[in-house]
Amino acid sequence: MGFAKWLARKGRVGRTARTVAQGWKTIKEKNPGMSPIDIANTYVRKRYKANGDLHLAKEVLRMLRNVNPLNLSWVILMVENKDESVNLYDRMSEWQHIMIQEIRKYGIDPE
């Protein structure tokens, strides 16, 4: 694994996927009948309410399509790193592959 991939896995790309997977799993366990969109809404509200960035929550939910842990992780990464969106898109398949692996570690289906 190259240094950039290692850094992405240990840094914001992997960390975003891990926190989404952990939150998704917790919410799903407490509310087994909850739909993916409701899980995403609950997670996003909790994530951004804690630090007072509710405008980011609105942006994430507005951009989110085909709701699943991978897409939620990707949209959060894009919203929180707008200034680097070109770099993120350039390596989108690599970063999403890392996200898929990190999400699966929590026993969650990424898609």
C-alpha positions as CSV (number, residue, x, y, z in Angstrom):
1,M,0.0,0.0,0.0
2,G,1.3,3.4,-0.9
3,F,1.7,6.2,1.6
4,A,-1.3,8.1,0.2
5,K,-3.6,5.1,0.5
6,W,-2.3,4.4,4.0
7,L,-2.8,8.0,5.0
8,A,-6.3,8.0,3.5
9,R,-7.2,4.8,5.4
10,K,-5.9,6.1,8.7
11,G,-7.0,9.7,8.1
12,R,-10.1,11.4,7.1
13,V,-11.3,9.0,4.4
14,G,-11.1,5.9,6.6
15,R,-12.1,7.8,9.8
16,T,-15.3,9.2,8.0
17,A,-16.3,5.7,6.9
18,R,-15.6,4.2,10.3
19,T,-17.6,6.8,12.2
20,V,-20.5,6.4,9.8
21,A,-20.4,2.6,10.0
22,Q,-20.3,2.8,13.8
23,G,-23.2,5.2,13.9
24,W,-25.2,3.3,11.3
25,K,-24.7,0.1,13.2
26,T,-25.7,1.6,16.6
27,I,-28.8,3.3,15.2
28,K,-29.9,0.1,13.3
29,E,-29.4,-2.1,16.4
30,K,-31.6,0.3,18.5
31,N,-34.2,0.7,15.8
32,P,-34.2,-2.5,13.6
33,G,-37.2,-1.4,11.5
34,M,-35.7,2.0,10.6
35,S,-35.3,2.8,6.9
36,P,-31.9,3.8,5.5
37,I,-33.1,7.4,5.0
38,D,-34.2,7.6,8.6
39,I,-30.9,6.1,9.8
40,A,-29.0,8.7,7.7
41,N,-31.2,11.6,9.0
42,T,-30.7,10.5,12.6
43,Y,-26.9,10.1,12.1
44,V,-26.5,13.4,10.3
45,R,-28.5,15.3,12.9
46,K,-26.5,13.8,15.8
47,R,-23.1,14.3,14.0
48,Y,-23.6,18.0,13.3
49,K,-25.7,18.9,16.3
50,A,-22.8,18.0,18.6
51,N,-20.6,20.7,17.0
52,G,-23.2,23.2,16.0
53,D,-22.7,22.9,12.2
54,L,-26.4,22.4,11.3
55,H,-25.8,24.0,7.9
56,L,-23.5,21.1,7.1
57,A,-26.3,18.7,8.1
58,K,-28.7,20.3,5.6
59,E,-26.1,20.2,2.9
60,V,-25.3,16.5,3.4
61,L,-29.0,15.6,3.4
62,R,-29.6,17.7,0.3
63,M,-26.8,16.0,-1.6
64,L,-27.5,12.4,-0.4
65,R,-28.9,10.1,-3.1
66,N,-29.3,6.3,-2.9
67,V,-28.9,6.2,0.8
68,N,-26.5,3.7,2.2
69,P,-23.4,3.8,4.4
70,L,-21.0,4.2,1.5
71,N,-22.8,7.1,-0.1
72,L,-23.4,8.8,3.3
73,S,-19.7,8.5,4.0
74,W,-18.8,9.9,0.6
75,V,-21.2,12.9,0.8
76,I,-20.0,13.8,4.3
77,L,-16.4,13.6,3.1
78,M,-17.2,15.9,0.2
79,V,-19.2,18.4,2.3
80,E,-16.6,18.6,5.0
81,N,-13.7,19.0,2.5
82,K,-15.2,21.3,-0.2
83,D,-11.8,23.0,-0.7
84,E,-10.4,19.7,-1.8
85,S,-13.3,18.3,-3.9
86,V,-11.3,18.1,-7.1
87,N,-8.6,16.0,-5.4
88,L,-11.3,13.8,-3.9
89,Y,-13.1,13.2,-7.2
90,D,-9.8,12.5,-8.9
91,R,-9.2,9.5,-6.6
92,M,-12.9,8.7,-5.9
93,S,-12.7,5.0,-6.8
94,E,-9.6,4.5,-4.5
95,W,-11.1,6.4,-1.6
96,Q,-14.5,4.6,-2.0
97,H,-12.7,1.3,-2.1
98,I,-11.1,2.2,1.3
99,M,-14.5,3.3,2.6
100,I,-16.1,0.0,1.6
101,Q,-13.4,-2.0,3.4
102,E,-13.6,0.1,6.6
103,I,-17.4,-0.1,6.6
104,R,-17.3,-3.9,6.2
105,K,-15.1,-4.1,9.3
106,Y,-18.2,-3.2,11.3
107,G,-20.3,-5.9,9.8
108,I,-22.3,-3.4,7.8
109,D,-23.2,-3.8,4.1
110,P,-21.7,-0.6,2.5
111,E,-24.2,-0.5,-0.3
